[in-house]
Amino acid sequence: MERFAWKAVVKDGKLEEYKYRHAHIWPEMKQVLKEAGIRNYTIWNVGNELFGYFECEKGVAYAEKYQADSPVVDKWNEYMKDVMVMEMDPETGAQPKMQQVFFLA
């Protein structure tokens, strides 16, 4: 199973709103993530910095394409842009890939 990690920044004063929106994530957004083969999705924060991690049972390329083609993901990203800043890779339409430098199984 491939793993994927991303990072972003919450805008000043918006961390509680960010947490609220994820505590109330739309059912259709959860469904898209599941259909994309995404599992064990976790997001952490330190101050305003965010770090996300998930596993891709159908591969990272599939998960990226599925999300990039989803109008639900487009709507979610629009909904979230007032509380966070996240770069998107223009080629994949997904978050830029972080490079793995260590793994302990």
Residue pairs with C-beta under 8 A, 6 or more apart in sequence:
1 39
1 55
1 56
1 57
2 55
2 56
2 59
2 60
3 53
3 54
3 55
3 56
3 100
4 53
4 54
4 55
4 56
4 60
4 63
4 95
4 97
5 51
5 52
5 53
5 97
5 98
5 100
6 51
6 52
6 86
6 95
6 96
6 97
6 98
7 49
7 50
7 51
7 52
7 95
7 98
8 49
8 50
8 52
8 84
8 85
8 86
8 87
8 95
9 48
9 49
9 50
9 84
9 85
9 86
10 18
10 45
10 48
10 49
10 50
10 83
10 84
11 48
11 82
11 83
11 84
11 85
12 48
14 82
14 83
14 84
15 45
15 48
17 83
18 45
18 50
18 80
18 83
18 84
21 79
21 80
21 83
22 43
26 72
26 76
28 72
29 72
29 73
29 76
31 72
32 66
32 67
32 70
32 72
32 73
33 41
33 54
33 67
35 66
36 56
36 58
36 62
36 63
36 66
36 67
36 70
37 56
37 57
37 58
37 59
37 62
37 63
37 66
38 54
38 55
38 56
38 57
38 63
39 54
39 55
39 56
39 57
40 53
40 54
40 55
41 52
41 53
41 54
42 52
42 53
42 54
43 50
43 51
43 52
43 53
44 50
44 51
44 52
45 51
50 84
52 95
54 63
56 62
56 63
60 97
63 94
64 92
64 93
64 94
65 92
67 73
67 93
67 94
68 92
68 93
68 94
69 93
77 86
77 88
80 86
86 95
87 95
87 96
88 94
88 95
88 96
89 95
89 96
89 97
